[in-house]
């Protein structure tokens, strides 16, 4: 009996699907659309920009938002860093208060730890017996100086699903930004921004 390896972390990364690989390969060959999409002075850039904008529309349609709301980053870790550090460092003259769950992805927890070193206060909410943070916990943790709440949609280790719709509704009357790491849920659960 031969040993067969089984890979069980497809939520984190997967091999590239053959159809995706073929589509991407077309953009890397001289005969394809390999140009820099920011180069608007030649046909190669124009074609590459068309590809990028078509992809932007597909992503926007998949989460029901306007194409102008899609910002490209190198991945989820960079996106989390940009959102979390950007809200706190870019918008407040003094360090404020941030709420996150204690079971966030490492990228979020590391960003919050960085903000603590800058003087920001961070409240890490512990999940209940079902493995998720309940909406009432978020409301109870809010303070006047809370500038950001960061709760992931689907937990990358447990698969627990946070009720981000209810949390978002409860935050409507508070000025804090609401950041949701939905890297584990896009394409698996419906998302309506």
C-alpha positions as CSV (number, residue, x, y, z in Angstrom):
1,X,0.0,0.0,0.0
2,X,1.5,3.3,-1.1
3,X,1.3,6.4,1.1
4,X,-0.7,9.1,-0.5
5,X,-0.4,12.7,0.7
6,X,-3.7,14.5,1.3
7,X,-3.6,18.3,1.4
8,X,-6.3,19.7,3.8
9,X,-5.6,23.4,3.8
10,X,-7.4,24.5,0.6
11,X,-9.0,27.4,2.5
12,X,-5.4,28.9,2.7
13,X,-4.1,28.1,-0.8
14,X,-4.8,25.8,-3.6
15,X,-3.0,24.6,-6.8
16,X,-3.9,26.9,-9.7
17,X,-6.8,25.5,-11.7
18,X,-5.9,24.7,-15.3
19,X,-8.4,27.1,-16.8
20,X,-7.0,29.9,-14.6
21,X,-3.4,28.9,-15.5
22,X,-4.2,29.1,-19.2
23,X,-5.9,32.5,-18.9
24,X,-3.0,33.9,-16.9
25,X,-0.4,32.4,-19.3
26,X,-2.0,34.4,-22.1
27,X,-1.1,37.5,-20.2
28,X,2.6,36.5,-19.9
29,X,3.5,35.8,-23.5
30,X,4.5,38.2,-26.3
31,X,1.4,37.1,-28.2
32,X,-0.8,38.0,-25.2
33,X,-1.8,40.9,-23.1
34,X,1.4,41.1,-21.1
35,X,1.7,44.9,-20.9
36,X,1.7,47.2,-17.8
37,X,-2.0,48.2,-17.3
38,X,-0.8,51.6,-16.0
39,X,1.0,52.3,-19.3
40,X,-1.6,54.2,-21.3
41,X,0.6,55.3,-24.1
42,X,0.6,52.1,-26.1
43,X,-1.6,49.1,-27.2
44,X,0.1,46.7,-24.8
45,X,-0.9,48.8,-21.8
46,X,-4.4,49.4,-23.1
47,X,-5.0,45.6,-23.6
48,X,-3.6,44.8,-20.1
49,X,-5.8,47.5,-18.6
50,X,-8.9,46.0,-20.3
51,X,-8.0,42.7,-18.7
52,X,-7.6,44.2,-15.2
53,X,-10.8,46.1,-15.5
54,X,-12.7,43.0,-16.7
55,X,-11.4,41.2,-13.6
56,X,-12.3,44.1,-11.4
57,X,-15.9,43.9,-12.7
58,X,-16.1,40.2,-12.0
59,X,-14.9,40.7,-8.5
60,X,-17.3,43.6,-7.9
61,X,-20.2,41.6,-9.3
62,X,-19.3,38.6,-7.0
63,X,-19.7,40.7,-3.9
64,X,-22.3,43.1,-5.2
65,X,-20.4,46.4,-5.1
66,X,-19.3,49.2,-7.4
67,X,-16.1,48.5,-9.4
68,X,-14.7,51.7,-7.9
69,X,-14.8,50.0,-4.5
70,X,-12.3,47.3,-5.5
71,X,-8.7,47.9,-4.5
72,X,-6.0,45.5,-5.6
73,X,-3.5,44.3,-3.1
74,X,-0.9,41.5,-3.2
75,X,-3.1,39.4,-0.9
76,X,-5.2,39.2,2.2
77,X,-2.4,40.0,4.6
78,X,-1.6,43.3,2.8
79,X,-5.3,44.1,2.6
80,X,-5.8,43.6,6.3
81,X,-2.7,45.7,7.1
82,X,-3.8,48.5,4.8
83,X,-7.3,48.6,6.2
84,X,-6.5,48.4,9.9
85,X,-3.4,50.5,10.1
86,X,-4.8,53.0,7.5
87,X,-7.9,53.7,9.6
88,X,-6.0,54.2,12.8
89,X,-2.9,55.9,11.5
90,X,-4.5,57.9,8.8
91,X,-7.6,59.2,10.5
92,X,-6.9,59.9,14.2
93,X,-4.6,62.5,15.7
94,X,-4.4,60.5,18.9
95,X,-4.5,56.7,19.4
96,X,-8.0,55.4,19.8
97,X,-9.7,52.1,20.6
98,X,-9.9,49.0,18.3
99,X,-12.1,45.9,18.8
100,X,-11.3,42.6,17.2
101,X,-12.0,39.0,18.0
102,X,-9.3,37.0,19.8
103,X,-9.5,34.4,17.0
104,X,-8.8,36.7,14.0
105,X,-6.3,35.7,11.4
106,X,-2.7,36.4,12.4
107,X,-2.5,39.3,9.9
108,X,-5.3,41.1,11.8
109,X,-3.9,40.2,15.3
110,X,-0.4,41.3,14.3
111,X,-1.8,44.7,13.0
112,X,-3.6,45.2,16.2
113,X,-0.5,44.4,18.3
114,X,1.4,47.0,16.2
115,X,-1.3,49.6,16.9
116,X,-1.0,48.8,20.7
117,X,2.7,49.6,20.5
118,X,1.7,53.0,19.1
119,X,-0.6,53.6,22.1
120,X,-3.9,52.3,20.7
121,X,-6.1,50.4,23.1
122,X,-7.2,47.0,21.7
123,X,-10.1,44.9,23.0
124,X,-9.9,41.2,21.9
125,X,-13.3,39.6,22.2
126,X,-13.4,35.9,23.2
127,X,-15.7,33.7,21.2
128,X,-18.6,32.0,22.9
129,X,-19.4,28.3,23.1
130,X,-20.2,28.2,19.4
131,X,-16.8,29.5,18.5
132,X,-17.9,32.9,17.3
133,X,-18.1,36.4,18.7
134,X,-21.8,37.4,19.2
135,X,-23.0,40.8,18.0
136,X,-23.9,41.9,21.6
137,X,-20.3,41.4,22.6
138,X,-19.2,43.9,20.0
139,X,-21.8,46.5,21.2
140,X,-20.8,46.0,24.8
141,X,-17.2,46.6,24.0
142,X,-17.8,49.9,22.1
143,X,-16.4,53.0,23.6
144,X,-16.6,56.7,22.6
145,X,-13.1,56.5,21.2
146,X,-13.6,53.2,19.3
147,X,-12.4,53.9,15.8
148,X,-12.4,50.4,14.3
149,X,-14.1,47.0,14.7
150,X,-12.5,44.1,12.9
151,X,-14.4,40.8,12.9
152,X,-13.7,38.1,10.3
153,X,-16.5,36.5,8.3
154,X,-15.4,32.9,8.4
155,X,-12.7,31.7,10.7
156,X,-9.7,30.2,8.8
157,X,-9.1,27.5,11.4
158,X,-12.5,26.5,12.8
159,X,-14.9,27.4,9.9
160,X,-17.1,29.3,12.4
161,X,-19.2,32.0,10.7
162,X,-19.6,35.3,12.4
163,X,-22.9,37.2,11.9
164,X,-21.3,40.2,10.2
165,X,-24.6,41.4,8.9
166,X,-26.0,41.8,12.4
167,X,-22.7,43.3,13.7
168,X,-22.7,45.8,10.8
169,X,-26.3,46.8,11.5
170,X,-25.6,47.4,15.2
171,X,-22.6,49.5,14.3
172,X,-24.6,51.8,12.0
173,X,-25.1,54.4,14.7
174,X,-21.4,54.4,15.8
175,X,-18.7,56.3,13.9
176,X,-16.3,53.3,14.1
177,X,-15.2,51.7,10.8
178,X,-16.1,48.1,10.4
179,X,-13.4,45.9,8.8
180,X,-14.3,42.3,7.8
181,X,-11.7,39.9,6.6
182,X,-13.7,37.8,4.2
183,X,-10.8,36.0,2.6
184,X,-12.2,32.6,3.7
185,X,-15.7,33.3,2.6
186,X,-15.5,34.8,-0.9
187,X,-16.8,32.3,-3.4
188,X,-18.1,30.0,-0.7
189,X,-20.8,32.2,1.0
190,X,-22.8,35.0,-0.5
191,X,-21.4,38.4,0.1
192,X,-23.4,41.6,-0.4
193,X,-21.5,44.8,0.2
